[in-house]
Amino acid sequence: MIDLDRTVFDCPSITYFFGNMSFGETNLNKDLEYVVVDAKKSREYANNLFFLKMSHAKNFTPVDDVLRVLDKWNKQGIEITFVSSRANFKAFHRATVEWFDKYGVKYENIIMDCNNKAKYGELHGFDMLIDDTLKNCTDCLKVGIIPVWVRTKYNKKVVAPEELFQATNWEEIDACVQAMLPYYQTPTFLQEESFQELAAEQL
């Protein structure tokens, strides 16, 4: 599972605000809710004047080396699903699908308006989460999903548990994923080596 905003691409602040307006602590206590984006239909959605700026893929900027790393993972056969708490607005569906089309990014699914990524990942059998929100990462860790917490300028002052792998760029994220590949089916591997040590071997 890979987060979108500020993990895969940077977007205008207003897009980020409205895109995540439905996300909050209270939503985490609800039954699991999410929307699977229909890429074909999303490309046909008409622009709304209010969301016009958000509906243009050109307004989203790739985060450092993300495109090269995603292409590498596709070639390795790693299943890529993007899971976001973005609100269920058609403009966001269209902009996101067009962005992936523009850069040739391949993926299994795009999930939006997901109120609990740990529950979603556990239900669908995902092995890892890449996200810039600390709570999503710590919640995934509790259910056996390996999290990679992406450090950005927005969360740089937040203190995380020592056992949580932290990455500041996509080279480090890729190093963690490569380190985890031989171990993801072994429930006890976390007790043998730390995330940081395993990932360091890949850099």
GUGUDO-263281 format. One record per residue (C-alpha): residue in one letter; x negated, y, z negated. Coordinates in steps of 0.2 Angstrom, whole numbers, padded with zeros to 4 digits. Layout:
BEGIN
pt rest: A; X: X; Y: Y; Z: Z
...
! end
This chain:
BEGIN
pt rest: M; X: 0000; Y: 0000; Z: 0000
pt rest: I; X: -0007; Y: 0017; Z: 0005
pt rest: D; X: 0000; Y: 0034; Z: -0001
pt rest: L; X: 0003; Y: 0048; Z: 0012
pt rest: D; X: 0002; Y: 0066; Z: 0006
pt rest: R; X: -0016; Y: 0071; Z: 0001
pt rest: T; X: -0022; Y: 0053; Z: 0003
pt rest: V; X: -0020; Y: 0050; Z: 0021
pt rest: F; X: -0017; Y: 0068; Z: 0027
pt rest: D; X: -0016; Y: 0085; Z: 0020
pt rest: C; X: 0000; Y: 0095; Z: 0024
pt rest: P; X: 0007; Y: 0113; Z: 0021
pt rest: S; X: 0011; Y: 0116; Z: 0002
pt rest: I; X: 0030; Y: 0118; Z: 0006
pt rest: T; X: 0030; Y: 0101; Z: 0015
pt rest: Y; X: 0022; Y: 0093; Z: 0000
pt rest: F; X: 0035; Y: 0102; Z: -0012
pt rest: F; X: 0050; Y: 0097; Z: -0002
pt rest: G; X: 0044; Y: 0080; Z: 0002
pt rest: N; X: 0042; Y: 0075; Z: -0016
pt rest: M; X: 0056; Y: 0085; Z: -0023
pt rest: S; X: 0066; Y: 0069; Z: -0028
pt rest: F; X: 0051; Y: 0061; Z: -0037
pt rest: G; X: 0051; Y: 0062; Z: -0056
pt rest: E; X: 0048; Y: 0052; Z: -0072
pt rest: T; X: 0066; Y: 0049; Z: -0073
pt rest: N; X: 0067; Y: 0040; Z: -0057
pt rest: L; X: 0054; Y: 0027; Z: -0063
pt rest: N; X: 0067; Y: 0020; Z: -0075
pt rest: K; X: 0080; Y: 0018; Z: -0061
pt rest: D; X: 0082; Y: 0002; Z: -0051
pt rest: L; X: 0070; Y: 0001; Z: -0037
pt rest: E; X: 0075; Y: 0012; Z: -0022
pt rest: Y; X: 0066; Y: 0015; Z: -0006
pt rest: V; X: 0069; Y: 0018; Z: 0013
pt rest: V; X: 0061; Y: 0008; Z: 0027
pt rest: V; X: 0057; Y: 0021; Z: 0041
pt rest: D; X: 0064; Y: 0016; Z: 0058
pt rest: A; X: 0050; Y: 0022; Z: 0069
pt rest: K; X: 0059; Y: 0022; Z: 0086
pt rest: K; X: 0074; Y: 0031; Z: 0079
pt rest: S; X: 0063; Y: 0044; Z: 0070
pt rest: R; X: 0055; Y: 0049; Z: 0086
pt rest: E; X: 0072; Y: 0054; Z: 0093
pt rest: Y; X: 0077; Y: 0065; Z: 0078
pt rest: A; X: 0081; Y: 0083; Z: 0082
pt rest: N; X: 0071; Y: 0097; Z: 0073
pt rest: N; X: 0080; Y: 0107; Z: 0060
pt rest: L; X: 0076; Y: 0125; Z: 0059
pt rest: F; X: 0073; Y: 0124; Z: 0040
pt rest: F; X: 0061; Y: 0109; Z: 0042
pt rest: L; X: 0054; Y: 0115; Z: 0058
pt rest: K; X: 0037; Y: 0118; Z: 0052
pt rest: M; X: 0037; Y: 0101; Z: 0043
pt rest: S; X: 0042; Y: 0092; Z: 0059
pt rest: H; X: 0026; Y: 0095; Z: 0068
pt rest: A; X: 0013; Y: 0082; Z: 0066
pt rest: K; X: 0000; Y: 0095; Z: 0071
pt rest: N; X: 0002; Y: 0103; Z: 0054
pt rest: F; X: -0005; Y: 0087; Z: 0045
pt rest: T; X: -0024; Y: 0086; Z: 0044
pt rest: P; X: -0032; Y: 0069; Z: 0042
pt rest: V; X: -0042; Y: 0067; Z: 0026
pt rest: D; X: -0060; Y: 0065; Z: 0030
pt rest: D; X: -0064; Y: 0048; Z: 0037
pt rest: V; X: -0047; Y: 0040; Z: 0035
pt rest: L; X: -0044; Y: 0037; Z: 0054
pt rest: R; X: -0060; Y: 0027; Z: 0056
pt rest: V; X: -0057; Y: 0017; Z: 0040
pt rest: L; X: -0039; Y: 0013; Z: 0045
pt rest: D; X: -0045; Y: 0007; Z: 0062
pt rest: K; X: -0058; Y: -0004; Z: 0054
pt rest: W; X: -0045; Y: -0012; Z: 0043
pt rest: N; X: -0033; Y: -0016; Z: 0057
pt rest: K; X: -0048; Y: -0025; Z: 0066
pt rest: Q; X: -0051; Y: -0035; Z: 0050
pt rest: G; X: -0032; Y: -0040; Z: 0050
pt rest: I; X: -0028; Y: -0031; Z: 0034
pt rest: E; X: -0010; Y: -0027; Z: 0032
pt rest: I; X: -0007; Y: -0008; Z: 0031
pt rest: T; X: 0009; Y: -0002; Z: 0024
pt rest: F; X: 0012; Y: 0016; Z: 0019
pt rest: V; X: 0022; Y: 0019; Z: 0004
pt rest: S; X: 0027; Y: 0037; Z: -0001
pt rest: S; X: 0039; Y: 0046; Z: -0013
pt rest: R; X: 0043; Y: 0058; Z: 0000
pt rest: A; X: 0062; Y: 0062; Z: 0000
pt rest: N; X: 0073; Y: 0054; Z: 0013
pt rest: F; X: 0073; Y: 0068; Z: 0026
pt rest: K; X: 0074; Y: 0064; Z: 0044
pt rest: A; X: 0061; Y: 0078; Z: 0048
pt rest: F; X: 0048; Y: 0069; Z: 0037
pt rest: H; X: 0052; Y: 0053; Z: 0046
pt rest: R; X: 0049; Y: 0061; Z: 0062
pt rest: A; X: 0033; Y: 0071; Z: 0057
pt rest: T; X: 0025; Y: 0055; Z: 0049
pt rest: V; X: 0029; Y: 0044; Z: 0064
pt rest: E; X: 0023; Y: 0057; Z: 0076
pt rest: W; X: 0007; Y: 0059; Z: 0066
pt rest: F; X: 0003; Y: 0041; Z: 0067
pt rest: D; X: 0007; Y: 0040; Z: 0086
pt rest: K; X: -0004; Y: 0055; Z: 0089
pt rest: Y; X: -0020; Y: 0047; Z: 0081
pt rest: G; X: -0016; Y: 0029; Z: 0086
pt rest: V; X: -0014; Y: 0022; Z: 0068
pt rest: K; X: -0007; Y: 0005; Z: 0068
pt rest: Y; X: 0004; Y: -0001; Z: 0053
pt rest: E; X: 0016; Y: -0014; Z: 0047
pt rest: N; X: 0029; Y: -0002; Z: 0039
pt rest: I; X: 0032; Y: 0016; Z: 0032
pt rest: I; X: 0041; Y: 0016; Z: 0016
pt rest: M; X: 0048; Y: 0033; Z: 0010
pt rest: D; X: 0058; Y: 0039; Z: -0005
pt rest: C; X: 0051; Y: 0025; Z: -0016
pt rest: N; X: 0054; Y: 0029; Z: -0034
pt rest: N; X: 0042; Y: 0016; Z: -0041
pt rest: K; X: 0027; Y: 0009; Z: -0031
pt rest: A; X: 0022; Y: -0003; Z: -0044
pt rest: K; X: 0039; Y: -0012; Z: -0043
pt rest: Y; X: 0039; Y: -0011; Z: -0024
pt rest: G; X: 0022; Y: -0018; Z: -0023
pt rest: E; X: 0026; Y: -0032; Z: -0035
pt rest: L; X: 0042; Y: -0037; Z: -0026
pt rest: H; X: 0034; Y: -0038; Z: -0009
pt rest: G; X: 0017; Y: -0046; Z: -0015
pt rest: F; X: 0005; Y: -0032; Z: -0011
pt rest: D; X: -0013; Y: -0034; Z: -0018
pt rest: M; X: -0019; Y: -0016; Z: -0018
pt rest: L; X: -0013; Y: 0002; Z: -0020
pt rest: I; X: -0022; Y: 0018; Z: -0013
pt rest: D; X: -0015; Y: 0033; Z: -0021
pt rest: D; X: -0019; Y: 0050; Z: -0029
pt rest: T; X: -0006; Y: 0049; Z: -0042
pt rest: L; X: -0013; Y: 0042; Z: -0058
pt rest: K; X: 0003; Y: 0035; Z: -0065
pt rest: N; X: 0006; Y: 0025; Z: -0049
pt rest: C; X: -0011; Y: 0017; Z: -0051
pt rest: T; X: -0010; Y: 0013; Z: -0069
pt rest: D; X: 0008; Y: 0006; Z: -0067
pt rest: C; X: 0001; Y: -0005; Z: -0053
pt rest: L; X: -0014; Y: -0011; Z: -0063
pt rest: K; X: -0001; Y: -0017; Z: -0077
pt rest: V; X: 0008; Y: -0029; Z: -0064
pt rest: G; X: -0008; Y: -0036; Z: -0056
pt rest: I; X: -0010; Y: -0024; Z: -0041
pt rest: I; X: -0028; Y: -0017; Z: -0039
pt rest: P; X: -0027; Y: 0002; Z: -0038
pt rest: V; X: -0039; Y: 0014; Z: -0031
pt rest: W; X: -0036; Y: 0031; Z: -0038
pt rest: V; X: -0041; Y: 0045; Z: -0025
pt rest: R; X: -0048; Y: 0060; Z: -0033
pt rest: T; X: -0044; Y: 0076; Z: -0025
pt rest: K; X: -0045; Y: 0095; Z: -0029
pt rest: Y; X: -0027; Y: 0093; Z: -0036
pt rest: N; X: -0031; Y: 0080; Z: -0049
pt rest: K; X: -0050; Y: 0082; Z: -0053
pt rest: K; X: -0047; Y: 0088; Z: -0071
pt rest: V; X: -0036; Y: 0072; Z: -0075
pt rest: V; X: -0045; Y: 0059; Z: -0085
pt rest: A; X: -0042; Y: 0041; Z: -0080
pt rest: P; X: -0045; Y: 0025; Z: -0089
pt rest: E; X: -0063; Y: 0018; Z: -0087
pt rest: E; X: -0056; Y: 0002; Z: -0079
pt rest: L; X: -0048; Y: 0011; Z: -0065
pt rest: F; X: -0058; Y: 0012; Z: -0049
pt rest: Q; X: -0059; Y: 0030; Z: -0043
pt rest: A; X: -0064; Y: 0036; Z: -0025
pt rest: T; X: -0068; Y: 0054; Z: -0019
pt rest: N; X: -0068; Y: 0050; Z: 0000
pt rest: W; X: -0063; Y: 0036; Z: 0012
pt rest: E; X: -0080; Y: 0029; Z: 0013
pt rest: E; X: -0078; Y: 0025; Z: -0006
pt rest: I; X: -0061; Y: 0018; Z: -0004
pt rest: D; X: -0067; Y: 0007; Z: 0010
pt rest: A; X: -0081; Y: 0001; Z: -0001
pt rest: C; X: -0068; Y: -0004; Z: -0014
pt rest: V; X: -0057; Y: -0013; Z: -0002
pt rest: Q; X: -0072; Y: -0023; Z: 0005
pt rest: A; X: -0077; Y: -0028; Z: -0012
pt rest: M; X: -0060; Y: -0034; Z: -0017
pt rest: L; X: -0056; Y: -0044; Z: -0001
pt rest: P; X: -0065; Y: -0060; Z: -0008
pt rest: Y; X: -0057; Y: -0059; Z: -0025
pt rest: Y; X: -0039; Y: -0053; Z: -0023
pt rest: Q; X: -0033; Y: -0071; Z: -0025
pt rest: T; X: -0043; Y: -0074; Z: -0041
pt rest: P; X: -0033; Y: -0068; Z: -0056
pt rest: T; X: -0048; Y: -0067; Z: -0068
pt rest: F; X: -0060; Y: -0058; Z: -0057
pt rest: L; X: -0057; Y: -0041; Z: -0066
pt rest: Q; X: -0065; Y: -0049; Z: -0081
pt rest: E; X: -0081; Y: -0053; Z: -0072
pt rest: E; X: -0086; Y: -0037; Z: -0064
pt rest: S; X: -0080; Y: -0019; Z: -0064
pt rest: F; X: -0072; Y: -0011; Z: -0049
pt rest: Q; X: -0087; Y: 0002; Z: -0049
pt rest: E; X: -0100; Y: -0012; Z: -0048
pt rest: L; X: -0091; Y: -0022; Z: -0035
pt rest: A; X: -0088; Y: -0006; Z: -0024
pt rest: A; X: -0106; Y: 0000; Z: -0026
pt rest: E; X: -0113; Y: -0016; Z: -0018
pt rest: Q; X: -0103; Y: -0011; Z: -0002
pt rest: L; X: -0110; Y: 0007; Z: -0001
! end
